[in-house]
Amino acid sequence: MPVLALTEAAPLLSARGALIGLDLGTKTIGVATSDPDRRLATAVERELIAADVSRGKRKAVVDQHAAVFILQGALDRLARIAE
């Protein structure tokens, strides 16, 4: 599948549906998902805090945080394109 710029991919996307963001690290891959309305990206930190996971163990999910920032930036850009 070809890699497209977000501005090129936007017209090809359906109006609704979750998107995923990936942070392709050298050792691990961070993954984030959006809500179906594509307004908010979510990593796993909230769930880990709710599950009382220690800070040290949460630190291991840095790649997920990066994926969230990547996906949130794309969601914000898509919202501006649609306006």
Secondary structure, DSSP 8 states (H G I E B T S, - for coil): -----HHHHGGGS-SS---EEEEE-SS-EEEEEE-TTS--EE-SHHHHHHTT--HHHHGGGHHHHHHHHHHHHHHHHHHHHH-
